[in-house]
């Protein structure tokens, strides 16, 4: 099977009998080798000693006093953030439980960088053994911001960070220019737009995040995204769900909805309240979905038998910031789950 996301840290983890990813010492050591933590020439002896001791015993105790003894204030801040996150990983035992715990805690201070890394590695676990490149590509939406643009009726999604880098280096084709500026129809297509016919080119560079997909309703990529969302819910709750794209919601018995990002949450709230969306807001809405549980006994009695509607939208900068935690923490489970 094709290998992908080699730099995610997935191979440093063990898999439990339940299929979750168990925190290992080697995985914790990888965080100590990040540039924010690894000592530099100006690092003090206390910092070097602390780093060496943690490389030997990455679960070792690090008191606030040890961190305060570091000469560099930035190093102190970096260690505070890292050790707090490390302690969450150790206490949870698996990446999946750590991820859920973060969002069950009010006012979490975990940096988005760490959260996105958790999402990528968990998805790498879910997709292990997959040969479906389009599915793996659309999974990037879960942990990397997407720049959205319209091109001849196609809703194109490309990695926002990659677009910015290519823009700064003037190394992108007209599609990249289109996505950056939302400008005219491109003359050439130098950023590959993946579909079922050409998706295998993804395996040539799966960690470069330099391909695009069309998120048109009922298209191939949006179908792949639905399958990834189904797998995400099943992995955490062992609940089979069916998710399908929709063009609109016409349901006078609408009971529950979940925004997959901050913008769509607000839009769905407005639609649920019977408000009419203005033209600008309508353009922000990328997609609507219907989720149905196979086992209705998992759902609250007042919601059982009714679909759960999902929404996905861009902000004022045409950026999609997907929040996969919403698919887990906002589901209307019954008390028995």
Secondary structure, 3 states (H helix, E strand, C coil): CCCCCHHHCHHHCEECCCCCEECCHHHHHHHHCCCCCCCCCCCCHHHHHHHHHHHHCCCCCCCHHHHHCCCCHHHHHHHHHHHHHHHHHHHHCEHHHHHHHHHHCCCCCCCHHHHHHHHHHHHHHHCCCCCCHHHHHHHHHHCCCEEEEEECCEEEEEEHHHHHHHHHHCCCCHHHHHHHHCCCCCCCCCCCEECCCCHHHHHHCCCCCCCEEECCCCCHHHHHHHHHHHHHHHHHHCCCEEEEEECCCCCCCCCEEEECCHHHHHHHHHHHCCCCCCHHHHHHEEEEEEEEECCHHHECCCCCCCCEEEEEECCCCCEECCCCCHHHHCCCECCCC
